[in-house]
Amino acid sequence: MTANLKDLPQIEALLSQPNIAALSQGFSRAETRAALRNVIADLRAALLSTDPPAALPDFAGAGFAASVAQRITAARAPSLRPVINATGIIIHTNLGRARLAPQAIAALAAAGADASNLELDLETGKRGSRHAHVERLIRDLTGAEAAVVVNNCAAAVLLSLMATAGGRNVVASRGELIEIGGSFRLPDVIAQSGAQLREVGTTNKTRVADYANAIDDNTAVLLKSHTSNFRIVGFTAAPDRQALARLARERRVILMEDLGSGVLVDLTPFGLSDEPVVADVLKAGVDLVMFSGDKLLGGPQAGIIAGRQDIVAELKAHPLMRALRIDKLSLAALEATLRLYRAPHDPLQEVPVLRMLSAPQETVAARAAALAERLAAVGITDIGTEATSARVGGGTLPEQDLPSVALSLRLEGFTAEALSAALRRGRPPVIGRIAQDRLLLDLRSVEDDELPLIADAFAAILR
């Protein structure tokens, strides 16, 4: 073993080999050296862990140079890559949340490729506001007096509280002090804004009188938070928005609601009943609402704030606005997405998230049958079909399932975990889920044009 270890060449000696030296012409010398270090480290580990010791390659040969080139190419591959979401979770946070509509992708590309009138008023030739590109659309779609957009919904909550309640009290129900992904806790955000939280009610019951009794001369905001990522069931009570709105007007405080996801169309026809429509929330008398752009709205990451004109004007003028403002690419994609909610467009067909949510079960079943046929054609024989339950995801509509159809797959020589890992290493990766030692591919979160790519991924594994 010692002799074999001594046979491992020095990195500088390898760099002088003609085949390796040629790599430094196509790649950089630094990349080639780094790849060589990794290859030699792997060989050293193999020599130490095998008995008899593993054979060494021909370091001067073309095969060894090709293996080093593969290392460099793999290291150069983009880290952020497209994947196929066959989990059945439509708004999957780990998989990028909402897919963008083609119109949004085209708008994003155009804004990135060319100069734009991001902050230029083309009529006057003077400096303009980036918020103007989407404010009218948001007003028209929600009925709000004014609107402004920041980089995500957490930022929207923070800015809204800092601008309206810094140094003063915020009254919130104990049953609505939410925590979302990434340890984002509403009480922490309220504290960070400089406001003081005053909790009212209990975990399961809060009444209008609880809010009324908590209001004093230092109260600035009554804060509601839509519990979009959990449900409290059983012996519960919560005041309706109209009642809280009347109280807020009478006591001259602001009623603010963090909707979390936020939806612009009614989803109850599809069995999804717990997500309030933004326009209805504002119509009920809420002064300011905050919601996300990249969840049920189906656009890019953004935090949308809509409501009273005087409050929105304060937000626009706040010093924190510049730190939280939305970038031009997200703004372009958001504008294009919002336009799909206006006639003659049908958002249920043109916004991918809504199309997946509203797709009839027959459509999903037909997609599953088409994929099964493609997989059988490439040599997959153990294919089953199962009725499953898909989820909206993204912290929205908990415990509300969507009927779906999945293919249940086994491949000889692979455990379900091994098959799942092999698919994740594909180009593009295919992400499913595992149940009872079978891989499930849920077709509600898959598009028709992805079916041949999934079949190609299985064909590559078989090869």
NORGIKA-V61371 format. One record per residue. RES is the residue in one letter. BURIAL is + if it has 24 or more other C-alpha atoms within 12 Angstrom, else -. D_FIRST is the distance of its C-alpha to the first C-alpha in Angstrom with 1 decimal. Layout:
res,burial,d_first
RES,BURIAL,D_FIRST
RES,BURIAL,D_FIRST
This chain:
res,burial,d_first
M,-,0.0
T,-,3.8
A,-,5.4
N,-,5.1
L,-,6.3
K,-,8.7
D,-,9.9
L,+,11.4
P,+,15.1
Q,-,17.6
I,+,20.2
E,-,23.1
A,-,21.6
L,+,21.4
L,+,25.0
S,-,26.2
Q,-,25.1
P,-,28.4
N,+,27.5
I,+,26.2
A,+,29.1
A,-,31.4
L,+,30.3
S,+,31.5
Q,-,34.9
G,-,35.2
F,-,33.6
S,-,33.4
R,-,30.9
A,-,30.3
E,+,29.6
T,+,27.2
R,+,25.3
A,+,25.1
A,+,23.9
L,+,21.1
R,+,20.0
N,-,20.0
V,+,18.1
I,+,15.3
A,-,15.3
D,-,15.1
L,+,12.2
R,+,10.2
A,-,11.5
A,-,10.7
L,+,7.0
L,-,7.4
S,-,10.1
T,-,9.5
D,-,8.8
P,-,8.1
P,-,6.2
A,-,9.3
A,-,10.8
L,+,11.8
P,-,15.6
D,-,17.9
F,+,18.4
A,-,21.7
G,-,23.0
A,-,25.8
G,-,23.8
F,+,21.4
A,+,24.5
A,+,26.3
S,+,23.6
V,+,24.0
A,+,27.8
Q,-,27.7
R,+,26.1
I,+,28.9
T,-,31.5
A,-,30.5
A,-,30.6
R,-,34.0
A,-,35.5
P,-,38.3
S,-,37.6
L,-,41.1
R,-,41.5
P,-,44.1
V,+,43.4
I,+,45.5
N,+,46.9
A,+,47.3
T,+,47.4
G,+,51.2
I,+,51.4
I,+,53.5
I,+,53.3
H,+,49.6
T,-,48.8
N,-,45.1
L,+,45.8
G,+,48.3
R,+,51.5
A,+,54.3
R,+,53.9
L,+,56.3
A,+,59.0
P,-,59.0
Q,+,61.9
A,+,60.0
I,+,57.0
A,-,59.3
A,+,61.0
L,+,57.8
A,-,56.7
A,-,60.1
A,+,60.1
G,-,56.7
A,-,57.4
D,-,60.9
A,-,62.9
S,-,65.0
N,+,68.0
L,+,65.8
E,-,68.2
L,-,70.9
D,-,74.3
L,-,75.1
E,-,78.8
T,-,79.4
G,-,76.6
K,-,75.8
R,-,72.8
G,-,72.4
S,+,70.3
R,+,67.2
H,+,68.5
A,+,71.4
H,+,69.3
V,+,68.8
E,+,71.5
R,-,74.3
L,+,72.1
I,+,71.1
R,+,74.7
D,-,75.9
L,+,73.3
T,+,73.7
G,+,77.3
A,+,76.0
E,+,78.2
A,+,75.2
A,+,71.4
V,+,68.4
V,+,64.7
V,+,61.7
N,+,57.9
N,+,57.5
C,+,59.6
A,+,58.2
A,+,59.3
A,+,62.7
V,+,63.2
L,+,62.2
L,+,64.5
S,+,67.4
L,+,67.3
M,+,67.0
A,+,69.9
T,+,72.2
A,+,71.3
G,+,69.7
G,-,71.1
R,+,72.9
N,+,72.4
V,+,70.8
V,+,71.8
A,+,69.4
S,+,69.2
R,+,66.6
G,+,65.9
E,+,64.9
L,+,62.5
I,+,59.6
E,-,55.9
I,+,54.1
G,-,50.5
G,-,48.6
S,-,50.6
F,-,53.7
R,-,56.4
L,+,60.1
P,+,61.1
D,-,58.5
V,+,59.8
I,+,63.4
A,-,62.4
Q,+,60.6
S,+,63.8
G,-,65.8
A,+,67.8
Q,+,68.3
L,+,67.6
R,+,70.3
E,+,69.3
V,+,72.0
G,+,72.3
T,-,69.8
T,-,66.6
N,-,68.6
K,-,72.1
T,+,73.5
R,+,77.1
V,+,79.0
A,-,80.7
D,+,77.4
Y,+,76.9
A,+,80.6
N,-,80.5
A,+,77.5
I,+,79.1
D,-,80.5
D,-,81.5
N,-,77.9
T,+,76.6
A,+,75.5
V,+,73.6
L,+,73.5
L,+,70.0
K,+,69.2
S,+,65.7
H,+,65.3
T,+,62.8
S,+,61.1
N,+,57.8
F,+,59.2
R,-,62.4
I,-,64.4
V,-,66.5
G,-,69.2
F,-,71.7
T,-,71.5
A,-,73.8
A,+,73.6
P,+,76.4
D,-,76.9
R,+,76.5
Q,-,80.3
A,-,81.1
L,+,78.6
A,+,79.8
R,+,83.4
L,+,82.3
A,+,80.5
R,-,83.5
E,-,85.9
R,-,83.8
R,-,82.9
V,+,79.1
I,+,76.5
L,+,75.0
M,+,71.5
E,+,69.1
D,+,65.4
L,+,65.0
G,+,61.3
S,+,60.9
G,+,64.5
V,+,65.9
L,+,68.7
V,+,69.7
D,+,70.7
L,+,67.9
T,-,70.0
P,-,70.8
F,+,67.1
G,-,67.0
L,+,65.6
S,-,68.3
D,+,66.9
E,+,66.4
P,+,69.5
V,+,70.5
V,+,70.6
A,+,74.2
D,+,75.4
V,+,73.9
L,+,75.7
K,-,78.9
A,+,78.8
G,+,79.3
V,+,75.8
D,+,76.0
L,+,72.4
V,+,69.5
M,+,65.9
F,+,63.5
S,+,60.4
G,+,60.2
D,+,56.9
K,+,57.6
L,+,60.7
L,+,62.3
G,+,59.5
G,+,59.0
P,+,56.6
Q,+,55.7
A,+,58.9
G,+,61.1
I,+,64.7
I,+,67.6
A,+,71.1
G,+,74.4
R,+,77.3
Q,-,77.9
D,-,78.5
I,+,75.3
V,+,73.2
A,-,74.9
E,+,73.7
L,+,70.1
K,+,70.3
A,-,71.5
H,-,69.0
P,-,66.6
L,-,63.6
M,+,64.4
R,-,62.7
A,-,59.4
L,+,59.5
R,+,61.1
I,+,59.8
D,+,58.1
K,+,59.7
L,+,57.3
S,+,57.7
L,+,61.4
A,+,61.8
A,+,59.9
L,+,62.1
E,+,65.3
A,+,64.5
T,+,63.6
L,+,66.8
R,+,68.8
L,+,67.6
Y,+,69.6
R,-,72.9
A,-,75.0
P,-,74.6
H,-,70.9
D,-,69.9
P,+,67.1
L,+,66.3
Q,-,65.3
E,+,64.1
V,+,62.0
P,+,58.8
V,+,58.5
L,+,62.1
R,+,61.8
M,+,58.9
L,+,60.8
S,+,64.0
A,+,62.7
P,+,64.4
Q,+,62.4
E,-,63.4
T,+,61.7
V,+,58.4
A,+,58.6
A,+,59.3
R,+,56.2
A,+,54.1
A,+,55.6
A,+,54.9
L,+,51.2
A,+,50.9
E,+,52.3
R,+,49.9
L,+,46.9
A,-,48.2
A,-,48.5
V,-,44.8
G,-,43.8
I,+,43.8
T,-,45.6
D,-,45.4
I,+,47.8
G,+,50.3
T,+,52.9
E,+,53.6
A,+,56.4
T,+,54.7
S,+,55.8
A,+,54.8
R,+,55.2
V,+,56.6
G,+,53.9
G,+,53.8
G,+,55.4
T,+,58.5
L,+,60.6
P,+,58.7
E,-,59.3
Q,+,61.0
D,-,59.2
L,+,59.7
P,+,59.8
S,+,57.1
V,+,55.3
A,+,51.5
L,+,49.5
S,+,47.3
L,+,44.2
R,+,41.4
L,+,38.8
E,-,37.0
G,-,33.3
F,-,33.9
T,-,34.9
A,+,37.6
E,+,35.1
A,-,32.6
L,+,35.5
S,+,36.9
A,-,33.6
A,+,33.4
L,+,37.0
R,+,36.3
R,-,33.7
G,+,36.4
R,+,38.6
P,+,40.8
P,+,39.4
V,+,41.5
I,+,42.0
G,+,43.5
R,+,43.6
I,+,42.4
A,-,44.8
Q,-,44.4
D,-,41.0
R,+,42.6
L,+,42.4
L,+,45.9
L,+,47.1
D,+,50.4
L,+,52.6
R,+,55.0
S,+,52.7
V,+,51.8
E,+,53.9
D,+,54.9
D,-,53.2
E,+,49.8
L,+,50.0
P,+,48.7
L,+,45.7
I,+,44.8
A,+,45.0
D,+,42.8
A,+,40.2
F,+,40.2
A,-,40.2
A,-,37.0
I,+,35.3
L,-,36.4
R,-,35.1
